[in-house]
Amino acid sequence: MVSPSRQGWCAVAEHPNAALIRRLSDALASGDLQGIEEVLAEDAFVHDPGRGVVAGDYLGREQAADFFAELLEQTAGTYKAEVIDVLANDQRAVLIQRSTARRQHRSLDTRDVLVAEIHDGRIRSIQIYSADEDAENAFWAKVGSPPTRHSELSDVQLDQLGEVLRELGKAKPFSGSEALVAALDAGVVNGAADIGSAIDDLEDAGVLREVTRNPPRWRAADAVD
C-alpha cells in the first residue's frame, strides 16, 4: 500500500486486521480449511442472511469454518471471491468482494460485503451483506424449495403459509394482520389467490423474510420465536 508524502509516494504497511481478513479470503480461494480455522476465534460467529442452503447462524470456530466449506461443497469448488477493497481499523475489517459461482445450472455474480469484528488477532464475528439478495436467494435455494411468489406455490404450501401467517399475525402484528387473522380463523381465506395476495404484500414489505429463510422447516413456532 502506498500513500502521498512531500517527496512523492511511500510504502505504508497494511493494517494487521486488513491482512487478517485477506488471509481468510486467500484460504477460501485455495480451499485451505485449516487456514480458515487459524484466523477464527474459538467463539467465532458467522451470520449469512437469506433463505438458501448456506443461510443461517454459525457459532464456534468449527461451525464458522464449516460455513466456508459449504460454499465450496455446494458449488463443486466453483465459488470464487475476488477482493475489491479492504478497510480496517483496530476493532474490525470490512472486505468488499465480487462473488461468482455455478450450482445446479445456475450462475452467481454479485457483490458482497463481509464485516468482521476482530479481537486479539482473531476474527470473532462475520456479518455478510449482499448487494443483490434476490439473486443470492435464487442461487442458493434448496432443491425443491418453494419460491416466494405465491403464483408458483402449491396449494399445500399455501395452506402451510396460511397457518404461519395466522400465528405470525397474532404474535407480531403487522399492517393488515388483524383482518387476515380474522379471515383465517373464520375460514374465509381459503383460495390460493387470497392467501397468495397477502403473501405477496407481506413479502414486498419484508415481513416474511425471516419466516421463509428455511422453507422445509416452516412452522408456526419458528415464525414467532
N, C-alpha and C positions, 0 to 999 in steps of 0.2 A: 504494500500500500504506500502511496506517496502523498505528500501534502506540500503546499507552496511555502517558500521561505524567502527571505530577502535576496538570496543568491540564486533562487530558482526553485527546483523541486528536490525534495529529500525524502528518503525512505522513513516510514513510520511503522513500528511494529503493530500488527493486528491485535486487537483486544483479545485476551485469552478466552473470553466467553464466545466471541465470534469464531475463534479457532476451534472451540469445543463443538459448536453446532455444525461446523464444517466437517469435523471428524465423524459426526453422526451421519451426515449426508454421504460422505465418502464410503463409510462402512456399508450403508444401504446399497450404494451403487455397485459395490463389489460383492454383495451378498455375504458380507462378513458379520454374522450374527454375534460372534463373540466380541467383535469390535463395537457393535451397537450396545451390548450389555456393559462394556467398560466405561462408556460415557454416561450411563444412567445411574442415578442414586438408588439405594436399596429400596426406598419407598417411592420410587418414581411413579408418576401418574400421567396417562395419556388419554385425552378425550378427542374422539373423532365424531363430528356431528353427522346427521343424515339418517338414511334408512337402509343402507346397504349392508353387505355381509361383514364389512370391517368396521362399521359404525359402532360406537359404544364407549364405555369407560374401561381402561386397563390399569389395574392397580398393582404396584410392585414391579421390581426390575424384570422379573421373568415374564409377566404378562405384558409389560410395556414392550419388551423385545419381541414378544410373540406378535404384537400388532404389526411391526415392520416385516416380520417373517411372513405374515399373512398377505401383505401387499404383494410380495414376490410369488407366494404359492398360488394365490388366486389368479394371477396373471401369467403363470408359467414363466416367470422370470422376466417378463417384458416391461415391468414397471420401471420407469426411469424418472429421476428428478434432477432437472437442470437448475443449478443455483443461479438466480438472477441477481440477488443482492443479500447482504447480511448486515444487520445493525446490532449493536451490542452496548451494554453498559455493565456496571458491576453486579447487577441483580438478574439480568435477563439478556436473551439474544432473540432476534427476530430473523427468520430465514424466509425469503421470498423465492419461490421456485416455480418452474414450469413442470407439471406432472403429465407424463404420457404413458400409455399402456394399451394392451389389447387383451380382451377377455370375451369368450363366447361370441365371437364375430362382432364385438363392439369395440369402438375405439375411444380413448380418452385423451384429451389435450386441453388442459386447463391450468389456471394459476392457483397456487395455494400459498398460504402464509402460516408458518409454524412459530408460535410464540412460546419460548422456553424460559421457565423460571430456573435459575441456577444457584446452587449453594455448595460451597466448599469444593468447587471444581467438578461438580456432577450435575446433570440435568435432573431436576426434581419433578417438573411437570411440563407437559406439552399440550397446548391448545391449538387445534388445527382449524383454519378458516379457509373456505373455498370461494373463489371468485364466481363460480357457477355451480351452485349446489344442486340444481336440477340435473345438470349433466353428470355430476358425481353420483347422484341417486340412481339415475338410469344405468350408468356403467356398472355400479357395484350391486345392483338389485339381486336379491336372492332368486335362485331358479324357481320359477313357478309362483313367485310372489305377485300379488295384485298391484297394478299401477294405482296412482292416486285418483285419477279422474274417474268419476262414477260410471261413465258410459262404457268403460271396459271392465267393470266389476260384475261378478256373477251375483245371482240372487242370494245365494248362501252367504257370500261375503258382505253383501249389503245388509242382510239380517244381522250378521255379526257386528258390523259397524253401527247398526241401529242400537244394539244393546250397549255398545261402548259409548255412543252418543248420549244415551239415556243416563248412564252413570256419570259421565263427564259433565253433562249439563246440570245434574243435581249437586255434584261435589264442587265444581268450578264453573259457576255461571258465566256465560258469555252472551253477547248480543243475540237475542232471539232464542236463547236456550229455554226459557220458561214455556214459550209456546211449543217448542219442539218436544220437550219432555211431556207436556200435557197431551200432545197429539200421539206420542209413542205410547203413553200409559193408556190412552183411550183406544189404541189400536187403529187410529185414523190413518197414520202414516204407514202404509204397507207397500205401496208401489215403489219400484226402483227409481222412477222419476222424482218422486217427492223426497225420498231419503237422499238420492243422489244429488239433488239440487242443494240440499242442506250441506252435504259433504263438500261440494264444490265451494260454497260460500265460506265454510269454515276453513278449508284448505287455503283459499285466497287470503283469508285473514291470519293464517299461520297457526290457528288453534290446534289443528290436527298434527302438527309437526312431530310432537313427541309421541302421540298415540300411534302413529304409523311407522315409527322407527324400526320396529321388528314385527312385521306383519304376521308370521306364523304364531307369535305369542300374544296376539291381541286378546286381552281380557279386560274386563271392567276394572279389576284391581290394579292392573298395570296403568290404566289410564288415569286413575285418581291418586296414585301414590305421590 
